[in-house]
Structure formats: C-alpha cells, structure tokens
Amino acid sequence: MATRQNSTNGKPKSPRIQVVLPELICEQLTNLANNESRTVSNMAKVLIQEGIKKYFEKEGNFLVAKNNLNTDEFRDELEKQSIKRLKKAPQRIRYYRKSDLR
C-alpha cells in the first residue's frame, strides 16, 4: 500500500511506494534517466505511467483519467525544454505616489 506523508506546510505529499529491483534493471533505469536528464525516481514514474497507459489501451479500458495524462504530458514537455538564463539581473520596479509625480 502506498504511504502518504504531509509536507511541512500541512499539505499532503504524493503517495510513495517502495520497489525492489534486480541489479540489471536498476542499472538500465539509471542509464535511461541519465540519457533524458531525469532523476531515477522521475524516470521510473514516467515508465510506469506509459506502461499503465498502454495496458489500458490494449485492454480497451480507459480508467485512467485523461485530465491527469494531459497534465503529465504538459509537465513532461516543460521538463524537456532547455533552461534559459537571464542576461542580467532583474530590474527593480519602482512605484511612485501621485504626489511624487508632480
């Protein structure tokens, strides 16, 4: 059974599971994660999601909410994007009172 913990602000975290893998599968998972610049945990999550999706498509069952799949696909696309650095420090925004503008 998946365990659910609470974060420091009291909101529930995503459920956690523990899996025991053979050494070879663990190495393969690590290599896949490195190739896609992901953590091993995130790579495992992606592969599990894909496997569940394929299973339900094969069985003709659509018990997986399409909303969640769209959110996950959106998140995956964001993670694939390259990181863009700011060219310079952000500018400070100054607010003026009406009396200062005269």
C-alpha positions as YAML, in Angstrom:
chain: A
units: angstrom
residues:
- id: 1
  name: MET
  ca: [0.00, 0.00, 0.00]
- id: 2
  name: ALA
  ca: [1.30, 3.48, -0.87]
- id: 3
  name: THR
  ca: [2.14, 5.73, 2.05]
- id: 4
  name: ARG
  ca: [1.14, 9.37, 2.11]
- id: 5
  name: GLN
  ca: [3.08, 11.93, 4.09]
- id: 6
  name: ASN
  ca: [2.38, 15.56, 4.89]
- id: 7
  name: SER
  ca: [4.74, 18.37, 3.98]
- id: 8
  name: THR
  ca: [5.87, 20.96, 6.49]
- id: 9
  name: ASN
  ca: [3.00, 23.27, 5.50]
- id: 10
  name: GLY
  ca: [0.47, 20.51, 6.19]
- id: 11
  name: LYS
  ca: [-0.46, 19.73, 2.58]
- id: 12
  name: PRO
  ca: [-0.39, 16.02, 1.68]
- id: 13
  name: LYS
  ca: [2.50, 14.85, -0.49]
- id: 14
  name: SER
  ca: [2.05, 12.48, -3.41]
- id: 15
  name: PRO
  ca: [1.83, 8.81, -2.39]
- id: 16
  name: ARG
  ca: [5.15, 6.97, -2.09]
- id: 17
  name: ILE
  ca: [5.90, 3.35, -2.91]
- id: 18
  name: GLN
  ca: [8.99, 1.23, -2.45]
- id: 19
  name: VAL
  ca: [10.11, -1.19, -5.16]
- id: 20
  name: VAL
  ca: [12.89, -3.76, -5.07]
- id: 21
  name: LEU
  ca: [14.61, -4.15, -8.46]
- id: 22
  name: PRO
  ca: [17.21, -6.58, -9.74]
- id: 23
  name: GLU
  ca: [20.63, -5.00, -10.23]
- id: 24
  name: LEU
  ca: [20.45, -5.12, -14.05]
- id: 25
  name: ILE
  ca: [17.08, -3.34, -14.21]
- id: 26
  name: CYS
  ca: [18.29, -0.73, -11.73]
- id: 27
  name: GLU
  ca: [21.34, -0.02, -13.92]
- id: 28
  name: GLN
  ca: [19.18, 0.21, -17.04]
- id: 29
  name: LEU
  ca: [16.79, 2.58, -15.28]
- id: 30
  name: THR
  ca: [19.70, 4.75, -14.15]
- id: 31
  name: ASN
  ca: [21.11, 4.86, -17.71]
- id: 32
  name: LEU
  ca: [17.71, 5.84, -19.14]
- id: 33
  name: ALA
  ca: [17.35, 8.57, -16.52]
- id: 34
  name: ASN
  ca: [20.81, 9.96, -17.30]
- id: 35
  name: ASN
  ca: [20.08, 9.94, -21.05]
- id: 36
  name: GLU
  ca: [16.93, 12.02, -20.50]
- id: 37
  name: SER
  ca: [18.39, 14.25, -17.76]
- id: 38
  name: ARG
  ca: [15.89, 12.97, -15.22]
- id: 39
  name: THR
  ca: [16.13, 11.60, -11.75]
- id: 40
  name: VAL
  ca: [15.87, 7.84, -11.41]
- id: 41
  name: SER
  ca: [12.64, 8.28, -9.46]
- id: 42
  name: ASN
  ca: [11.11, 10.50, -12.16]
- id: 43
  name: MET
  ca: [12.19, 8.10, -14.91]
- id: 44
  name: ALA
  ca: [10.55, 5.21, -13.05]
- id: 45
  name: LYS
  ca: [7.36, 7.27, -12.73]
- id: 46
  name: VAL
  ca: [7.34, 8.05, -16.47]
- id: 47
  name: LEU
  ca: [7.88, 4.41, -17.43]
- id: 48
  name: ILE
  ca: [5.15, 3.25, -15.05]
- id: 49
  name: GLN
  ca: [2.73, 5.83, -16.48]
- id: 50
  name: GLU
  ca: [3.49, 4.74, -20.04]
- id: 51
  name: GLY
  ca: [3.08, 1.08, -19.12]
- id: 52
  name: ILE
  ca: [-0.27, 1.68, -17.42]
- id: 53
  name: LYS
  ca: [-1.49, 3.76, -20.36]
- id: 54
  name: LYS
  ca: [-0.52, 1.04, -22.86]
- id: 55
  name: TYR
  ca: [-2.11, -1.65, -20.69]
- id: 56
  name: PHE
  ca: [-5.46, 0.14, -20.53]
- id: 57
  name: GLU
  ca: [-5.36, 0.96, -24.26]
- id: 58
  name: LYS
  ca: [-4.71, -2.72, -25.03]
- id: 59
  name: GLU
  ca: [-7.50, -3.86, -22.73]
- id: 60
  name: GLY
  ca: [-9.88, -1.24, -24.07]
- id: 61
  name: ASN
  ca: [-10.39, 0.24, -20.60]
- id: 62
  name: PHE
  ca: [-9.99, 3.93, -20.04]
- id: 63
  name: LEU
  ca: [-9.99, 4.01, -16.27]
- id: 64
  name: VAL
  ca: [-7.08, 6.44, -16.22]
- id: 65
  name: ALA
  ca: [-8.36, 9.99, -16.14]
- id: 66
  name: LYS
  ca: [-7.42, 11.78, -19.35]
- id: 67
  name: ASN
  ca: [-7.06, 15.00, -17.39]
- id: 68
  name: ASN
  ca: [-4.17, 13.54, -15.40]
- id: 69
  name: LEU
  ca: [-2.48, 12.27, -18.55]
- id: 70
  name: ASN
  ca: [-2.75, 15.71, -20.16]
- id: 71
  name: THR
  ca: [-1.24, 17.31, -17.07]
- id: 72
  name: ASP
  ca: [1.59, 14.79, -17.03]
- id: 73
  name: GLU
  ca: [2.26, 15.27, -20.74]
- id: 74
  name: PHE
  ca: [2.32, 19.05, -20.23]
- id: 75
  name: ARG
  ca: [4.75, 18.66, -17.31]
- id: 76
  name: ASP
  ca: [6.96, 16.32, -19.33]
- id: 77
  name: GLU
  ca: [7.07, 18.83, -22.21]
- id: 78
  name: LEU
  ca: [8.08, 21.59, -19.79]
- id: 79
  name: GLU
  ca: [10.83, 19.39, -18.34]
- id: 80
  name: LYS
  ca: [12.23, 18.74, -21.82]
- id: 81
  name: GLN
  ca: [12.67, 22.46, -22.53]
- id: 82
  name: SER
  ca: [16.11, 23.93, -22.14]
- id: 83
  name: ILE
  ca: [16.84, 26.24, -19.24]
- id: 84
  name: LYS
  ca: [17.14, 29.89, -20.27]
- id: 85
  name: ARG
  ca: [19.32, 32.12, -18.15]
- id: 86
  name: LEU
  ca: [18.66, 35.78, -17.57]
- id: 87
  name: LYS
  ca: [21.14, 38.03, -19.37]
- id: 88
  name: LYS
  ca: [21.30, 40.47, -16.49]
- id: 89
  name: ALA
  ca: [19.85, 40.94, -13.06]
- id: 90
  name: PRO
  ca: [16.13, 41.70, -12.94]
- id: 91
  name: GLN
  ca: [15.31, 45.39, -12.79]
- id: 92
  name: ARG
  ca: [13.80, 46.80, -9.64]
- id: 93
  name: ILE
  ca: [10.26, 48.03, -10.07]
- id: 94
  name: ARG
  ca: [9.62, 51.40, -8.51]
- id: 95
  name: TYR
  ca: [6.20, 52.58, -7.56]
- id: 96
  name: TYR
  ca: [5.54, 56.30, -7.30]
- id: 97
  name: ARG
  ca: [2.88, 58.08, -5.35]
- id: 98
  name: LYS
  ca: [0.79, 60.65, -7.12]
- id: 99
  name: SER
  ca: [2.47, 63.35, -5.05]
- id: 100
  name: ASP
  ca: [5.91, 62.25, -6.35]
- id: 101
  name: LEU
  ca: [4.90, 62.66, -10.00]
- id: 102
  name: ARG
  ca: [4.27, 66.42, -9.75]
...
